Amino acid sequence: MKILIIGTVGTGKTTLARKLSEKYNIKYYEIDSIVHDDINKKKRTDKQQKEIIRDINKENDWIIEGVLRKNLEYLLEMAEKIIYLNIPKKIRNKRIIARYIKQKIGIEKSNYKPNIEMLKMMFKWSNEFEKNRDEFENKLNKYVDKLEVIGNEKTKYV
């Protein structure tokens, strides 16, 4: 199964990907780690990102999770199942703050430096998502046959 988990910051994409990965023994990948080269601390080119995804897609099963970027929208076609986490903004904001605190005190790892600037960026991205929600969701209408929308703050993953 090829599963794409999408949503904005604070929706639980990584949590769900980890749980599905464990339950079904399928490797998962973070879009941020495809887009960014954490070792060299730079953004990969679109070509490099496509090469990574091409290699991932050679596997029979995969889970890719993250905020769907315009240059990666072809993942919607590649996926056999799309899970859109449509969590209310109020809940996302609580999760963003909780994540920041956990990262600052060292009980949650991150691929970035958890600082006030990053915290502000997460709120900015969450707000931008709300402004562009209709456009984003209209893109998903093309994939209703393989789309599952989860949109409740009480949702428990697997």
C-alpha positions in Angstrom: 0.0 0.0 0.0 1.2 3.5 -0.9 -0.2 6.0 1.6 0.1 9.7 1.6 -0.8 11.5 4.9 -1.3 15.3 4.4 -2.4 18.2 6.5 -1.0 21.4 7.9 1.3 21.8 10.9 0.0 20.3 14.2 -2.5 17.9 12.7 -0.8 14.7 13.8 0.7 13.5 10.4 3.9 12.2 11.9 2.1 10.5 14.8 -0.2 8.7 12.4 2.6 7.8 10.0 4.6 6.2 12.9 1.6 4.2 14.2 0.7 2.9 10.7 4.3 2.1 10.0 4.5 0.1 13.2 1.2 -1.6 12.7 1.7 -2.6 9.1 5.5 -2.8 9.0 5.7 -0.2 6.2 8.5 2.4 6.2 7.5 6.0 6.4 9.1 9.2 5.1 8.7 12.8 6.1 8.2 15.3 3.3 10.4 17.7 5.2 13.3 15.2 5.1 12.8 14.8 1.3 12.8 18.5 0.7 15.6 19.4 3.2 19.1 17.9 3.4 19.5 18.0 7.2 23.2 16.9 7.0 24.3 19.7 4.7 21.6 22.1 6.1 20.2 23.1 2.7 17.1 22.7 0.6 17.3 20.1 -2.1 16.4 21.0 -5.7 13.1 19.9 -7.2 15.1 17.4 -9.3 16.8 15.9 -6.2 13.4 15.7 -4.5 11.9 13.8 -7.5 14.9 11.4 -7.5 14.3 10.6 -3.8 10.6 10.1 -4.4 11.3 7.9 -7.4 13.5 5.7 -5.3 10.9 5.5 -2.5 8.2 4.6 -5.1 10.2 1.6 -6.2 9.1 0.0 -3.0 5.8 -1.9 -3.0 4.7 -0.2 0.2 5.4 3.3 1.6 4.0 6.0 3.8 4.9 9.6 3.0 3.6 12.3 5.4 3.8 16.0 5.5 2.5 19.4 4.3 1.9 18.9 0.6 4.0 21.4 -1.4 3.1 22.5 -4.9 6.1 20.9 -6.4 5.2 17.5 -4.9 1.5 17.4 -5.8 2.2 14.5 -8.1 2.3 12.4 -4.9 -1.5 12.6 -5.0 -1.4 10.6 -8.2 1.2 8.1 -6.9 -0.6 7.3 -3.6 -3.1 4.5 -3.4 -4.6 6.0 -0.3 -4.6 9.7 0.7 -5.3 10.6 4.3 -6.1 14.3 4.9 -5.9 15.3 8.5 -8.3 18.2 8.8 -8.0 19.1 12.5 -9.6 22.3 13.8 -7.2 25.3 14.2 -7.8 25.6 17.9 -6.6 22.0 18.4 -3.6 22.5 16.1 -2.6 25.6 18.0 -2.6 23.6 21.3 -0.5 20.9 19.6 2.0 23.4 18.2 2.6 24.8 21.7 2.8 21.3 23.3 5.3 20.2 20.6 7.4 23.3 21.2 7.5 22.7 25.0 8.3 19.0 24.6 11.2 19.9 22.2 12.6 22.6 24.4 12.7 20.3 27.4 14.1 17.4 25.4 11.4 14.8 25.5 10.6 15.1 21.7 13.2 15.2 18.9 13.1 17.6 16.0 14.9 18.1 12.7 15.1 21.8 13.4 16.1 24.1 16.2 13.0 24.6 18.4 13.1 28.4 19.1 10.7 31.2 19.2 11.2 32.0 15.5 10.2 28.5 14.5 7.2 28.6 16.9 6.1 31.8 15.2 6.6 30.2 11.8 4.4 27.3 12.7 1.5 29.6 13.7 2.1 31.5 10.5 1.9 28.3 8.4 -1.3 27.3 10.2 -2.9 30.6 9.5 -1.8 30.6 5.9 -3.4 27.1 5.5 -6.7 28.5 6.7 -6.5 31.3 4.0 -5.8 28.7 1.3 -7.9 25.9 2.6 -10.5 26.0 -0.2 -7.9 25.9 -2.9 -6.2 23.0 -1.2 -9.3 21.0 -0.6 -10.5 21.6 -4.2 -7.3 19.8 -5.4 -8.3 16.8 -3.3 -11.8 16.6 -4.9 -10.1 14.8 -7.9 -9.1 12.0 -5.6 -12.3 11.2 -3.6 -12.1 7.5 -4.6 -8.9 7.1 -2.5 -9.3 10.0 0.0 -10.0 9.6 3.7 -10.6 12.8 5.6 -10.1 12.8 9.4 -11.3 15.9 11.0 -12.0 15.5 14.7 -9.8 16.6 17.6 -10.8 13.4 19.4 -9.5 11.1 16.6 -7.3 8.4 17.9 -4.8 7.0 15.4 -4.9 3.2 15.0 
